């Protein structure tokens, strides 16, 4: 498989022409009356998959906001120190993002490093890693939609902060720094969210290569799944079992609505 390039381009760069030499597979002689096989473009298939993922996006969104409202109002999630320190970190980053020069190179480095990590997770190899203030790219022998879209749903710096805290807890008493961890997670997750929203409209090749519609649906669904996990972990009153029960209820309600809709159209 020829090397594939995955890139992040926060600024418009000069276009270069790349000559692609197709790999020619030896063919056998076809019988003159044998019909040509029907082929469907991969992008069409992905768009169909994205269309059927839309109800899941709606169901998960309803479930998340139901659980969040219950935890915030009835279980006073907002009164916990974790919530306020996370919010403080997010607000500090928003002030920095809109009021100070944006650290684009830090984002580009994390963007390309996320590609690298997911290439390794998929069993691939990386032969080139390039980062600059104008953009970056990696050259790898393996690519798929998860590798391409990972920087838009995988908050690398938040994961690194949690990993550093967990490793440090093996050697030191880090409990007094728990509030600092929530602040750092708030900063890094807001960093991920703001730069993702900033980069998506810039016609990224990561999104175009797999279809913009399909890519946006996957990015939304994966980010919402991550938020749901964070909500369960942050709230002592919400468990994965209770969240799953709410999700199953909403799936059932959607199924009943869909059946009633089909019967009404007959």
Order of alpha helices (4+ residues) and beta strands (2+ residues): beta-alpha-alpha-alpha-beta-beta-alpha-alpha-alpha-alpha-alpha-alpha
